[in-house]
Amino acid sequence: MAFTIATGNKVLNKILRNVDFAAPTALKVSLHTGDPGESGTSEVVGGDYGRKSVIFNAASNKISTSTAVLEWENMPACTVKYVGLWDTESPANFWWSGELGTYKTLDAGDTIRIKAQNLLATLT
């Protein structure tokens, strides 16, 4: 997953300049049919789709993994290509995105599942 520019700037300013920022207190995962870019565009719409809460394990070797299964039931017909991370503020802020290793084509009513520890947040 890659930081948005806004997130990257916050991290760099904290590390290099000791400028604090408000880190998210909770995160939600979104699904996207195309590259979400800097603002989280191309998010899935329809069916029972909604963002799912996620918690990550402690980082090791610049990787942190999701702690639990993420599951979306009764999805609309679409092809999911990307995931995103949002905070739970109102309005929500888009922090991070990543392309799926394998795209998932769904028929209306299908379920999509990301196994525990299969959602990776990495720094390169």
C-alpha positions as CSV (number, residue, x, y, z in Angstrom):
1,M,0.0,0.0,0.0
2,A,1.2,3.5,-0.8
3,F,0.8,6.6,1.3
4,T,-1.2,9.5,-0.2
5,I,0.9,12.6,-0.7
6,A,-0.8,14.2,2.4
7,T,0.1,11.2,4.5
8,G,3.7,11.0,3.3
9,N,4.2,14.7,4.0
10,K,2.9,14.2,7.5
11,V,5.2,11.3,8.2
12,L,8.2,13.0,6.8
13,N,7.6,16.2,8.7
14,K,7.2,14.2,11.9
15,I,10.4,12.3,11.4
16,L,12.6,15.0,9.9
17,R,11.2,18.2,11.5
18,N,9.4,16.8,14.7
19,V,6.1,18.4,13.5
20,D,3.2,16.5,15.1
21,F,0.0,15.5,13.3
22,A,-3.2,13.9,14.4
23,A,-2.9,10.2,13.6
24,P,-6.1,8.4,13.0
25,T,-7.6,6.7,16.1
26,A,-9.5,4.1,14.0
27,L,-9.2,3.0,10.4
28,K,-11.6,1.6,7.8
29,V,-10.9,-0.3,4.6
30,S,-12.5,0.6,1.3
31,L,-12.7,-1.3,-2.0
32,H,-12.1,0.4,-5.4
33,T,-12.7,-0.5,-9.0
34,G,-9.9,1.7,-10.2
35,D,-6.9,3.5,-8.9
36,P,-8.2,5.7,-6.0
37,G,-5.5,8.3,-6.5
38,E,-5.0,10.9,-3.8
39,S,-8.7,11.2,-2.7
40,G,-10.1,7.7,-2.7
41,T,-12.0,7.8,-6.0
42,S,-13.5,4.8,-7.8
43,E,-14.9,3.4,-4.6
44,V,-17.4,0.5,-5.0
45,V,-21.0,1.6,-4.8
46,G,-24.1,-0.6,-4.4
47,G,-25.3,-3.8,-2.9
48,D,-24.5,-3.8,0.9
49,Y,-21.0,-2.4,0.4
50,G,-19.6,-0.2,3.1
51,R,-16.2,0.4,4.5
52,K,-15.0,-2.1,7.1
53,S,-13.1,-1.4,10.4
54,V,-9.6,-2.8,10.5
55,I,-6.9,-3.2,13.2
56,F,-3.3,-3.9,12.3
57,N,-0.6,-6.0,14.1
58,A,2.6,-4.4,15.4
59,A,5.0,-3.7,12.5
60,S,7.9,-5.9,11.8
61,N,10.4,-5.5,8.9
62,K,8.5,-2.4,7.7
63,I,5.2,-4.4,7.3
64,S,2.1,-4.4,9.4
65,T,-0.8,-6.9,8.7
66,S,-4.5,-6.9,9.4
67,T,-5.5,-8.8,12.5
68,A,-8.9,-10.2,11.4
69,V,-10.8,-11.4,8.3
70,L,-12.5,-8.6,6.4
71,E,-15.7,-9.6,4.6
72,W,-18.2,-7.8,2.4
73,E,-21.4,-9.6,1.6
74,N,-24.0,-8.9,-1.0
75,M,-21.6,-7.0,-3.2
76,P,-22.7,-5.3,-6.5
77,A,-21.4,-6.7,-9.8
78,C,-17.9,-5.1,-10.2
79,T,-14.2,-5.9,-10.4
80,V,-12.3,-4.9,-7.2
81,K,-8.8,-3.8,-8.0
82,Y,-7.6,-1.6,-5.1
83,V,-8.1,-1.2,-1.4
84,G,-7.9,2.0,0.6
85,L,-7.5,3.1,4.2
86,W,-9.6,5.9,5.7
87,D,-9.9,7.4,9.2
88,T,-13.2,7.6,10.9
89,E,-13.4,11.3,11.2
90,S,-16.3,13.2,9.7
91,P,-15.6,13.9,7.0
92,A,-13.3,10.9,6.6
93,N,-9.7,11.4,5.4
94,F,-8.0,9.1,2.8
95,W,-4.6,7.9,4.1
96,W,-3.3,5.0,2.1
97,S,-4.1,2.8,-1.0
98,G,-2.8,-0.3,-2.6
99,E,-3.5,-2.5,-5.7
100,L,-4.6,-6.0,-5.1
101,G,-2.2,-8.8,-6.2
102,T,-5.1,-10.4,-8.0
103,Y,-8.2,-8.5,-9.2
104,K,-11.5,-10.0,-8.0
105,T,-14.5,-10.0,-10.4
106,L,-17.8,-10.2,-8.5
107,D,-21.3,-11.0,-9.6
108,A,-24.2,-9.2,-7.8
109,G,-24.7,-10.8,-4.4
110,D,-21.2,-12.2,-4.1
111,T,-19.0,-12.0,-1.0
112,I,-15.4,-10.8,-1.1
113,R,-13.1,-11.7,1.8
114,I,-9.6,-10.6,2.8
115,K,-8.0,-13.2,5.1
116,A,-6.5,-12.1,8.4
117,Q,-2.9,-10.9,7.8
118,N,-3.4,-10.7,4.1
119,L,-3.9,-6.9,4.1
120,L,-0.4,-5.5,4.3
121,A,0.7,-2.0,5.0
122,T,4.4,-1.6,4.0
123,L,7.0,1.1,3.9
124,T,9.7,0.9,1.2
